[in-house]
């Protein structure tokens, strides 16, 4: 099963984090959007705007970053990092 690990940083220090499930059967853009919704809900922050750059980064590096400019509402952190990882015993190829 795919998991999202979302971390919120302020002044270079980790403030909060959350781990959420993601459905690996969906296309990469949808996986990112659904995982973000779950993590943002858990952390009680607004959802960021997902750009092609974010989808490309998560597909290629399994990591993407969101800055305050990526959110429509004001946020109390400097950046949000999202890492996608597979926690199943039988490691499958991600995306």
N, C-alpha and C positions, 0 to 999 in steps of 0.2 A: 504494500500500500504506500502511496506517495504521501509525504508529509510536508507541510510548510512550517518553517521556523521564521517568525517575524520578530525583529529586534528593533527597538526604538532607542536612539542615541541622542544625547544632549551634551555638548562640550566634550565630545569624544568618549563619554562614559555611558555604559549601558544603563538605561532607565527601567525598561520593562521588556518582556518578551512573551511570546505565546507560540505554541505548536498546534497546528490544525491539520485535519485530514484533507486530501485532495483526491478526486476521482481520476484515476489514470487513463480511463477510457475516453475521456473528452479530448478535443483538440487543445494544443498548448495555450492558445489565447484564452480559451474558456477555463482551463485548469487554473491559470493564473488569476483570472477574475473571481472564480468561485472560492479559491483558497484565500484570496485577499479579503473577500467579504466575511468569511468565517473568522479570520484573524483580527480584522478591524473591529468586528462586533465584540469579540472576546476582550480586546484591548480598549474598547470604547473610544475609538477614534474614527474620523470620517474616512470614507473610501477614497483612494487616490485615483487619478485619471491614468489609465493604462495606455501607454503609447507603444508603437511598433518596436522602439528601442528596448522597452521592458520585456516584451515577448521574446525578442531576439536574444537578449541577455540571459533570460531564464532558460531558453532552449539550449543555448550554446554553453553557458557557464554554470547553470543551475543556481544562479545568484543574480539579483537585481537590486537596485537602490532607488528609493523615492526621496526626493527633497521636498521641503515645504511648498515649493512652487508647483508640485504635482498634485496638491490638494486644493480643492475649491474653498474650503474653510481654513481658518488659521489653526495651526497645530503647535504644541508645546515642545517639539523636539527638532533637532537639526537634520536628521536623516532616519529613514526606515530601511532596513535591509531585510530582504526576503531570500531565504535559501530553500531550495527544493531538494528533498532527499527521499530515498527509498528505504524503508525500514523492514521490508520483508526478508525472510530467510533466504528465499530463492531470488537473488538479485536479478531483476530484469532490466533491460535497457530502458532508460527513462526518455520519453518523448523522442 
